Amino acid sequence: MTKWIKVDPADIKVGDKVKAAIGNVSTIEGVIDYVGDDHLSIGTVPVSFRTWPTTWYVRKPKKAKPPTRPEEPPVGSFFRVDRSGDMYRAYGPIGPDRCYLGIGSGTGGAQRLWSDWEQLTEPGDTWTLLELREVGK
């Protein structure tokens, strides 16, 4: 499968990654910095629409990957969901899914709620394991 799509010069926009095959002489590849009525610039190189027979190609955009849900934290660990700042403790299976007990929130209020993983996170969220330490008085 080719990485380049043949296009009409009128469809090229600033910021596109292009390749220009200029006659049988040379090929220029780069990012478009300027688009005018009679020429455009690939980086600092101006290329006229009229001077040379030029075939234009635009780099095919990469297919966007769907956001991935992070793996669940291990049972017994304390963790924070970075998006919300909420903290939880991962408990073992209670019923068909693992359950998590809310132990505090980023806003300061203590909570006591049971939730499953899908209620705590959204696709693409990150989480941080927390270390539980005893602090002296």
C-alpha angles and dihedrals in degrees: 000000000000122000093209131070121204110236142176112256090238089066095056117106135191109276096030116131104232143176120208119199102202107203110294091311110081149338126231122197129186148092121307112246099172137020119194137166096267105018145012134208126239099200103312095335114101114212119195121219091215109038101065133023099253130185113206127210129183122206111254109246115248116252110256114244115228114245112265125225112234119245113265118263117254120270112272095025128122117225143169125222100227096210095057102021090228117146126217144174117228112228128191123263116307106179118333096328136045114261131216128206117215109229100177142332139238088250092060104249116123114234135194108199136137117223140163125236095263091056093051101047142038125210109284096023119139127211135200127216112233125214116226110217132172111239120208121238 
